[in-house]
Amino acid sequence: MEAGVIIVFCELQNGGLRRASMETLSEARRLADRTGAQVAALGIGPYDSGLDEASRFGADLLLKGPAGPLDPERIAQLIAGVVSKRHATLLLAAGSSLGREVVPRAAALLGAGYLADLDSLEADGARRAICTGKVLAECQWTTAVRTATLKVNHFAIADAPRPVQVLDLAVQMEEPRTRCTLQPVPLGRPDLSEAQVVVAGGRGLGSGEAFVLLEELAQALGGAVGASRAAVDAGWGIPHAMQVGQTGQTVRPSLYIACGISGAIQHLAGMTGSRVIVAINRDPQAPIFKVADYGIVGDLFEVIPELLRQIRALPPQS
């Protein structure tokens, strides 16, 4: 990869950078240090203090886009315009829902190659796990401009503070062919991909109404609620945004509590990086116990209320 400009599309949330964007910036900085490239952080939305944080993780340039809410098509137009104007050689973003939505669109506008969910990034190519982690694919771009999303909760965050230049962008965009406004749903708890505690439910819960029990446990622990694909696909009204696994989100919390989840390999692909895994299942032969640090063989409808009772009995922490 020749020295040039690496543009990182940064996601901003609650006045700060999302953790996934910190990871992407850190990886871009490591690559830039090897190739002599410049790292430009591109932010769109309420960036009062958010995008300024990017300098801490290695950005040389801060590019501030429009502050208003934009649909994915317009965001992609803006990104593509910036990449062309800055003569960037590489566009990166976190492999979040938004990153997967806008980077392929921008790649199509640029006529650029696109690689998804990369595990590593090198000067001459990239690697990504396929077939639920059984195969490591060596990938290369064949276009002058290269685009990619990086696997979330996979790359180390590194402090690399640098002096930065700040530019406010004035970009002309075409009228979109679709209308779509992104409105985050306030859950009152951490984002699933960034939570330090995740309580996840599977087919063993039997219904969507039973997830109320997991909500209570997550609330008591200050965590987020996730789900297996079986629970999402069961027609219980569990949104895909809660899905953990190969076709959902990758999480790496300090504590992962799997409730009524058998442990299919597709689900394990999204949560085995958790520091401590607790499994609750009535089946002692469930595959989830093979990866769990602690296993409870029992009825989750009896175990979780007892856990809640004991957690609530603990003295408040100062």
C-alpha positions in Angstrom: 0.0 0.0 0.0 1.5 3.3 -1.0 1.7 6.2 1.4 -1.4 8.5 1.1 -4.4 9.3 3.1 -6.4 6.8 5.2 -9.9 8.1 5.9 -11.7 6.6 8.9 -15.4 7.2 9.1 -16.1 7.7 12.8 -19.3 7.1 14.6 -20.2 9.6 17.3 -22.5 8.9 20.2 -23.5 10.9 23.3 -20.8 13.6 22.7 -18.0 11.1 22.2 -16.5 8.5 19.9 -17.9 5.0 19.9 -15.5 2.3 21.1 -15.6 0.6 17.7 -14.3 3.8 16.0 -11.5 4.1 18.6 -10.5 0.6 17.5 -10.6 1.5 13.8 -8.6 4.6 14.3 -6.0 2.8 16.3 -5.6 0.2 13.6 -5.4 2.9 10.9 -2.7 4.6 12.9 -0.6 1.4 13.2 -0.9 0.9 9.4 -0.1 4.6 8.7 3.1 4.3 10.9 4.3 1.5 8.7 3.4 3.1 5.4 3.9 6.8 6.0 0.3 7.6 5.3 -1.8 10.3 6.9 -4.9 9.4 9.0 -8.0 11.6 8.6 -11.0 11.1 10.9 -14.4 11.9 9.3 -17.3 12.7 11.6 -20.9 13.4 10.8 -23.4 14.5 13.4 -23.2 16.1 16.9 -19.4 16.4 17.1 -19.0 19.1 19.8 -16.4 17.0 21.6 -16.8 13.7 19.9 -14.6 14.0 16.8 -12.0 16.0 18.7 -11.3 12.7 20.6 -10.0 11.2 17.4 -6.6 13.0 17.8 -6.0 10.9 20.9 -6.1 7.7 18.8 -3.8 8.8 16.0 -5.8 11.1 13.6 -3.7 13.8 11.9 -6.7 15.5 10.4 -10.3 16.0 11.6 -12.9 16.3 8.9 -16.2 17.6 10.3 -19.3 17.0 8.1 -22.9 18.3 8.4 -24.4 18.2 11.9 -27.9 17.3 10.9 -29.3 13.8 10.8 -28.6 12.1 7.4 -29.8 9.0 5.8 -27.3 6.2 4.8 -27.4 7.2 1.1 -26.4 10.8 1.8 -23.8 9.7 4.3 -22.3 7.5 1.6 -22.3 10.4 -0.9 -20.5 12.6 1.6 -17.9 9.9 2.4 -17.3 9.2 -1.3 -16.9 12.9 -2.0 -14.4 13.3 0.8 -12.4 10.3 -0.4 -12.2 11.7 -3.9 -11.4 15.2 -2.8 -8.6 14.1 -0.4 -7.2 11.6 -2.9 -7.5 8.9 -0.2 -6.1 5.4 -0.9 -8.0 3.7 1.9 -11.4 4.1 3.5 -12.0 2.3 6.8 -15.0 2.1 9.2 -16.0 -0.2 12.1 -18.1 -3.2 11.0 -21.1 -1.9 12.9 -24.6 -1.7 11.5 -24.0 1.8 10.2 -20.5 1.0 8.9 -21.8 -2.0 6.9 -24.6 0.2 5.6 -22.6 3.2 4.3 -19.1 1.9 3.3 -20.4 -0.5 0.6 -22.5 2.3 -0.8 -19.5 4.6 -0.8 -17.4 1.9 -2.5 -20.0 1.6 -5.3 -20.0 5.3 -5.9 -16.2 5.3 -6.0 -15.8 2.2 -8.1 -13.6 0.8 -5.3 -13.1 -2.7 -3.9 -14.7 -3.5 -0.6 -13.8 -6.1 2.1 -16.0 -6.7 5.1 -15.2 -7.6 8.7 -11.4 -7.8 8.5 -9.4 -9.5 11.3 -6.1 -7.9 10.3 -4.9 -5.2 8.0 -1.5 -5.1 6.3 0.3 -2.8 3.8 -0.2 -5.4 1.0 -3.6 -6.9 1.9 -5.9 -8.1 4.6 -7.2 -11.2 6.4 -10.6 -12.2 7.6 -12.0 -15.3 9.2 -14.7 -17.3 7.3 -16.6 -20.5 7.8 -17.2 -19.6 11.5 -13.6 -19.1 12.1 -12.4 -22.4 10.6 -10.7 -20.7 7.6 -8.5 -17.6 7.4 -8.9 -15.9 4.0 -6.1 -13.8 2.6 -7.6 -10.9 0.7 -6.3 -8.2 -1.7 -7.8 -5.2 -3.4 -7.4 -4.8 -7.2 -8.6 -1.2 -7.2 -6.6 2.0 -6.6 -9.1 3.1 -3.9 -9.7 0.5 -1.2 -12.5 0.3 1.3 -13.2 -2.0 4.2 -15.0 -2.5 7.5 -13.1 -3.9 10.5 -14.4 -6.5 12.9 -15.8 -4.9 16.0 -14.4 -5.7 19.5 -11.3 -7.3 17.9 -8.6 -4.6 17.6 -6.6 -3.1 20.5 -7.2 0.6 21.3 -4.0 2.5 21.6 -3.4 6.1 22.7 -1.4 7.9 20.1 -2.1 11.6 20.6 -1.0 13.9 17.8 -1.4 17.6 16.8 -4.3 17.8 14.4 -5.7 20.1 11.7 -9.5 20.6 11.7 -11.5 21.2 8.5 -15.2 21.9 8.3 -16.7 20.3 5.1 -19.1 22.0 2.8 -20.1 19.2 0.4 -22.9 19.3 -2.2 -25.0 16.2 -2.2 -27.7 15.0 -4.6 -31.3 14.4 -3.5 -31.4 10.9 -2.1 -33.4 8.2 -4.0 -34.6 6.8 -0.6 -35.7 8.3 2.7 -34.2 6.9 5.8 -33.5 8.7 9.1 -31.4 7.0 11.7 -32.9 7.4 15.2 -31.1 5.5 18.0 -33.5 3.9 20.4 -32.8 5.1 24.0 -32.6 1.9 26.1 -31.2 3.4 29.2 -28.3 0.9 29.2 -25.0 0.5 27.4 -24.9 -0.3 23.7 -24.8 -4.1 23.2 -21.5 -4.0 21.3 -19.8 -1.9 24.0 -21.4 -3.3 27.2 -19.1 -4.8 29.8 -22.0 -7.1 30.9 -24.2 -8.9 28.4 -27.2 -11.1 29.4 -28.3 -13.1 26.4 -31.3 -15.4 25.8 -32.0 -18.2 23.4 -34.7 -20.6 22.4 -34.9 -21.9 26.0 -36.8 -18.8 27.1 -39.8 -20.1 25.1 -41.2 -16.6 24.3 -40.4 -13.0 23.8 -42.2 -12.1 27.0 -39.7 -14.1 29.0 -37.0 -11.6 27.9 -38.4 -9.3 30.6 -36.5 -11.5 33.1 -33.3 -10.9 31.3 -34.0 -7.2 31.2 -34.3 -7.2 35.0 -31.0 -9.1 35.3 -29.2 -6.8 32.9 -30.6 -3.8 34.7 -29.3 -5.1 38.0 -25.9 -5.6 36.6 -25.7 -2.5 34.5 -25.5 -4.4 31.3 -27.2 -5.0 28.0 -29.5 -7.7 26.7 -28.6 -9.9 23.7 -30.1 -12.9 21.9 -29.2 -15.9 19.9 -30.3 -16.2 16.3 -32.8 -18.9 17.3 -34.6 -16.4 19.5 -34.5 -13.6 16.9 -35.8 -15.9 14.2 -38.6 -17.5 16.4 -41.0 -14.7 15.7 -41.0 -13.4 19.3 -40.5 -9.8 18.3 -36.8 -9.8 19.3 -35.0 -7.3 17.0 -32.0 -8.3 14.9 -30.0 -5.5 16.6 -29.9 -7.8 19.7 -28.5 -10.8 17.9 -25.1 -12.0 19.0 -23.2 -14.3 16.6 -21.8 -14.8 13.2 -24.7 -13.0 11.5 -25.2 -10.6 14.3 -23.0 -8.6 16.6 -19.6 -9.5 18.0 -19.3 -8.8 21.7 -16.4 -9.0 24.1 -17.7 -8.0 27.6 -16.2 -8.7 31.0 -19.2 -10.9 31.8 -21.4 -12.8 29.4 -24.4 -14.7 30.8 -26.0 -17.2 28.3 -29.5 -18.1 29.3 -31.3 -21.0 27.5 -28.7 -20.9 24.7 -27.5 -24.3 23.4 -24.2 -22.9 22.0 -24.3 -23.4 18.3 -21.0 -22.5 16.6 -22.6 -19.5 14.9 -23.5 -18.0 18.2 -20.1 -18.8 19.8 -18.4 -16.9 17.0 -19.8 -13.7 18.4 -19.1 -14.1 22.1 -16.2 -16.4 22.9 -13.9 -13.3 23.3 -15.8 -12.6 26.6 -13.6 -12.5 29.7 -16.0 -14.6 31.8 -18.8 -16.8 30.4 -21.6 -18.1 32.6 -24.1 -20.6 31.1 -27.5 -21.4 32.4 -29.2 -24.4 30.7 -31.3 -27.4 31.7 -29.4 -29.7 29.3 -26.0 -30.8 30.9 -24.8 -31.8 27.4 -25.4 -28.4 25.8 -22.4 -27.3 23.8 -22.4 -23.9 25.6 -20.9 -25.6 28.7 -17.7 -26.4 26.7 -16.8 -22.7 26.5 -18.3 -21.5 29.8 -16.2 -20.6 32.7 -19.1 -21.3 35.0 -22.1 -23.5 34.3 -25.4 -23.8 36.0 -27.5 -26.8 35.1 -31.1 -25.9 36.0 -34.3 -24.1 35.0 -33.4 -20.5 34.1 -36.9 -19.4 35.4 -35.7 -20.6 38.9 -32.0 -19.6 38.6 -32.4 -16.0 37.4 -34.9 -14.9 40.1 -32.5 -16.4 42.7 -29.6 -14.5 41.1 -31.7 -11.3 41.2 -32.6 -11.8 44.8 -29.0 -12.2 45.8 -27.7 -9.3 43.7 -30.4 -7.0 45.2 -29.4 -8.1 48.7 -25.8 -7.0 48.2 -24.9 -3.7 50.1 -24.8 -0.7 47.8 -21.3 0.2 46.5 -20.0 3.6 47.4 
